Amino acid sequence: MITLKSNRELDRIRSACGIVAEALDLAGSLAKAGISTAYLDKAVEKLIMERGAEPAFKGHGASGKRPPYPASICASINNEVVHGIPDERELRAGDLLSVDVGVRYRRYYGDGAATFAIGEISPRARRLMETCQQALEVAIRAVGPGKPLSTISRAVQGHVEANGFSVVRDLVGHGVGTSLWEEPQVPNFYNPSSPDVVLHPGTVLAIEPMINEGGWRVRTLANRWTVVTADGSLSAHFEHTVAITRDGVEVLTVAPRQKG
């Protein structure tokens, strides 16, 4: 069931999302060759705590199926699609780094992600990264009140495949609210046999294209968290939390100083 959010709830989610945006800005400014992903993780966690919030990912998943997630960010390098665990590996020129941040603030969540180029990257890697970001923007422009959820799926898949890349099918976006992952699931590909819903004002969604340079298939590493491309090709990931409003759609994962 999709839970429509009140104005008060949207204000709480906006606050959480503003911290997410600040955290991603910080990660992007620090992400350079020679910097470890563990260093990025500590810096982002410090910012989140200073804002009076909690890192939503840390400790998540302690269900017996996999160990609790050990860090505050996901830092996925090159062929890592999502859930890369920060460690002492140093970033190198030519890498693609995808950073995913979740924040819990006053019981409400925000979620966002971005892919960063480390130094000079190949033209193919640059096009992959730009296509993923564009797919997110295309989906946000296409969606709105009264539109079916599949509008997002069609928009992302159409843009990505038109540019010669593939959409990951084993991972999807999701609703956001008092839980980090709520209904509905938000696929980045269109499946005519999947149930569809009409979006109403008050719906909050994390739209997050995850796209691969090669094929769409993925696998999970032995740590039971990190998802990588099955063929070893590069991957990119961008994500915004958005709210469906009476007038259209509002992007919530925007740093406070940028609003307006």
N, C-alpha and C positions, 0 to 999 in steps of 0.2 A: 504493500500500500504506500502511495506517495503522500507524504505529509506536507501540506501547504503551510508556509511560514507566515506568521504575523509580522507587522511592521517592527514590533519590539524584537522579535527573533531575528529579523533581517539586520537590524542594527548590531546585534551581538555577532552575527556571522560576518558582517562588514568589518568589525573590529578585528576579529581573528584573521580574516583575509588580508587586512592591511599589514598585519605583522608578517604573514607569509610573504607578501610582496617585498617588504623591507628585507627579509631574510634572503630572498632570491637575489635582490640587488646586491646585498653584501657578498653572497657566494660568487656572483659574477665578477665583482670587483677584485676578489681575492684569487680567483681561479687562474693561475699562471703556471708555466713550466717550472718545476722544482718544488711546487707546493703539494703537500700530501692531502688526500681526501679526509684523513683524520683531523688535520688542522682546520679544514673547512667546517667539519662537523662541530668541533669545539667552538669555533667562532660563531656559528649560527645558533648553537644552543645557548651561548652566553647572551646573544641579542634577544632570543625568545624569552629567556628568564628575566632579563632586565625589563621587558615589557609587561611583566606580571602574568605571563602565559606559560603553557607547558608544551614541550615537543610531543606531538600526537603519536609519532611513530615509535618512540622509545618504549620498549617493553611490550609493544603490541604483538599479538599472535601467540600468547602463552596458552595454547589450547591443547597441547599434547601432539598436535600434528606437526608442529615445527617449533624451534626454540623462540623465546621472546626476541623481537628485533632489538639489536644492541646499540643503536645509534639514533641521533636526532634527525638526520637527513638520509636520503638515499642518494648515493653518488655512483652513477653508472657510466663506465668508460667504454667507448668504442662499440664493441659488439654486445655489451650489457644493455638490455632493454630497460629494465626497471629493477629496483630493490638491490642495487649494488651496495654492499656494506663498506663504509669508510674504513680505511686502514692506512698503513704507513707508505703505501705506494705513492710515488711522486708523479704528478702529471708531467707529460712530455709534449713538446711542440708537435702539432699535428693531431693531437687527441681531440675527440669529441667527448664532452662531459655533460651528462644529464643529471640535474639536481632536482629532487622532489622534496618538498617541505610540507609538513602538516602541523597545524597549531591548534591547541585547545585553549580557549579563552572564555572564562565565565560560562562554562558548560557547553559552549558552542565551538564548532570546528571550521577551519579554513584549510584549503588544499591547493597547491599549485606546483608547477614544474617548468623548467626551462633547460634548453641545451645550449652549452657555451663552447665556442671554438678556443682551443688552447694554442696560441700563436698562429702561425700560418698553417692552414689546413688545405687539403686537396680540393680542387674544383668540385669533384663529385661529392665529397663530404659537405662542402658549403651548400650545394644544391639540395642535398638531403635535409640539412638543418633548416634551410629557408622554406622548403616545401612543407615540412612539418608545422612550422610556425604559421605559414599561410593557410594550411588546412584548418588550424584552430580558428583563425580569423574568419575564414569563409563560413565555417560552421556557426560561429557566433552571429554573423550577419544574417544567416539564413533562418535562424530559429526565432521564435517569439510566441506570444499567447495565441492559442487556437491552432498552433502548428503541431503536427505529429512528431513524436520523439524521433522517428526514423528520418526526419529532415536532417538531423545531425549526422546520422550514419551515412546517408547518401552524399552529403556535402563533403565529408572527410574522404570517403572512399573515392569519390569522383575526382577530387583534386589530386590526391596522392597517386592514384593509378594513371591519371593523365600525364603525370610527370615521370612515369617509369619506375615508381617505387611500390612497395607493398604495405598493406595495413595488417598489423598484428591482430589475430582473431581470438587468441586465448585470454586476452586481457581487455578490460573495458573501463569506461568512466562510470560515474555513480552519483547518486544523490548525496547531499551534505546537510548536516543539521546538528542534532545533539549526539549523533554518531558520525564517525569519520566516513563510513560507507553505509549509505541508506539506499532504499529503492528510489528511483528505478536504476537498473543497469543502463549504461549509455554506450552501446557498441559503436565502433568506428567503421563498421561495414554493414551493408544492408542485407538482411536475411528476410525474405518475404514470408517465411514460415514462423518468424518470431512474433510474439504479441506486441502490438503497438499501443501507445496511449497519446491522448491529446494533452498538450502542456497548458497549464493554467497559471495565472499570476500567483506568486508565492512559492512556486517550485524552485528549488535550488539544486544546481547540477555542477558536478566537476566534469568538464569536457576535456578529454586528454588524448589527442592523437598520439599513438606510438607506432612509428613506421620504420621499415627496414630497407636497407639498400638492396638486399637480395630477396629471398623468399620470405613468406609471412610466418613460417613455422618457428617455434621457440622451444627451449628446454630449460629446466631448472637445475642449477648446480647442486653439489652435495651439501652445501650449507642450508639448503631448503628454502632459501630466500631469493637469491640472485637469478633472474631470468635472462638468458642470452639467446641470440639468434642461433638457430640450428645449423646454419651454413657458415657461421663466423663472420657474416657481413656486418657493416655498421648499422647502428640504430639511433633514432632521435626521438625526443619526448617533450612535448609542450602541454601545459595544462592551465586552465583558468577555472575558478569557481564563479558561476554566474547565477543571477536571479532572473526568472521570468517575471516581468512586470506588466501592468495594464498597457503600457506604451511600447513594450518591446523586450529588451534584455539589458541588464546592467552587469558589467564586469566588476566583480567584487575584489578580486586579487590585484588591487592597485594600491601602491603606497600612499598613505594619507597626504603627503606633500604634493602628490600628483593629482589628487582628486579635484574635480571642478574644471 
